Amino acid sequence: MTTDIFTYIDSSQSESGSGGPLEGKTIAIQPNMSVRGWPTEAGSSALERFVALEDATVVERLKEAGATIRGSTCMSELGFGLVGDSAARAVAEGEVDIALVTDTMGEARVSASATGLFGFKPSYGIVSRFGLIGLVPSMECFGIMAKTPAEIIAVLEAITGADDRDFSMSEDAVLDFGDFDRDQPITGTLGVIRENSEFLDRNESKAFDVAISRLEEVGINIREVSLEECGLFRTVHNVIGSVEASSSAGKYDGVRYGHRTQSSRNWNEMYLKSRAESFGLPVKAYLFQGAYFQFENYKAFENACRLRSGLVKQTEALYDEVDFLAVPTRNNGLSIDETRTIDEIYDLFTFTLPANVTGQPAIHVPGSLFGREKDPGLQFIAPRLGDVRLLSLAAKLRIFAKGDK
């Protein structure tokens, strides 16, 4: 069963009665997240007819916590961009309480900004990626969208923790969920990156300043900080991301599943033609770009990796001065449905890319909390493993703005 929001709905499931912390909560996933017996095509002909053989670790843990996995939402091909993505709509329109999406460039935060939701990207390495059909392994993770930070923290508590099936997880990735306290006064120092103003027009800059002023009114100290090389995040993500994508997609050959061409004279031609026909133009261009850096200009990839290491260190150093960073989530003038080239896609994610490059947690807070219903809102970033403190800040801001819990 499908709709304009869901590619698959599991009509056989009833709401869980396990008594877990997520009992009564309905969750949507994307069709690149494995649920045994469900179509798992990741929005791509390259995975046509593929059915998951077992549950992803996050799916197992959500079920154990009592959640009901309702179905799979529409997604862009292999999660590259947001064209056609319906996960945020599923939450905003009340189809489900919470949605899980792949956050590779900032998808959870950007799509939340278009629908008035909270969108959260956790620290890299604290949630198992086992069972996720990914594209950029070193920068992607499970993002969470919901109407409240409390719902996000409930999901995060259920899905974090060690998993020996995912070797990318960090051994020190343990969160203290006792730090999630919504009732204490809002305190702390928020850093505003000076160089980000270069990417905003006059109206966007004014909206950002208004939101920051609103934060000062609730007791948060604001400090301007400098990250001189912040313009490199896009280049670093683009080079490393395309190389990883090219490598990740190499296994899609049309032999065991996926699209297979109808016109070929031999196995080699079948393989080449099937791959040529399996991907849409944006993904195909991204894979070609990655293959170039992988096989023709590997030095550029090595340089991007070195630059990434430097950006991680420079960003971490900012937390010697501040507790969190505040940046816009996206430019007002960019439409999600019009991002069909690599440049347009990267333009949309200008402000969300840094958290994926550095592996830090980040949350989008709706503009309505600052009295601006149509404003795309703010994004807060915390030091790695500062997820709970970050969500606590968002929850306190919501209480202050809404007058409820």
Buried (B, 14 or more C-beta within 10 A) or exposed (E): EEBEBBBBBBEEEEEBEEEBBBBEBBBBBBBBBBBBEBBBBBBBBBBBEBBBEEBBBBBBBBBBBBBBBBBBBBBBBBBBBBBEBBBBBBBBEEBBBBBBBBBBBBBBBBBBBBBBBBBBBBBBBBBBBBBBBBBBBBBBBBBBBBBBBBBBBBBBBBBBBEBEEBEEBBEEBEBEEEEBEBEEEBEEBBBBBEEBEEBBEEEBBEBBEBBBEBBEEEEBEBEEBEBEBBEBBBBBBBBBBBBBBBBBBEEBBBEEBBBBBEEBEEEEEBBBBBBEBBBBEBBBBBBEBBBBBBEEEEEBBEBBBEBBEEBBEBBEEBBEEBBBBBBBBBBBEBEBEEBEEBEBBBBBBBBBBBBBBBBBBBBBBBBBBBEBEEBBBBBBBBBBBBBBBBBBBBBBBBBBBEEEE
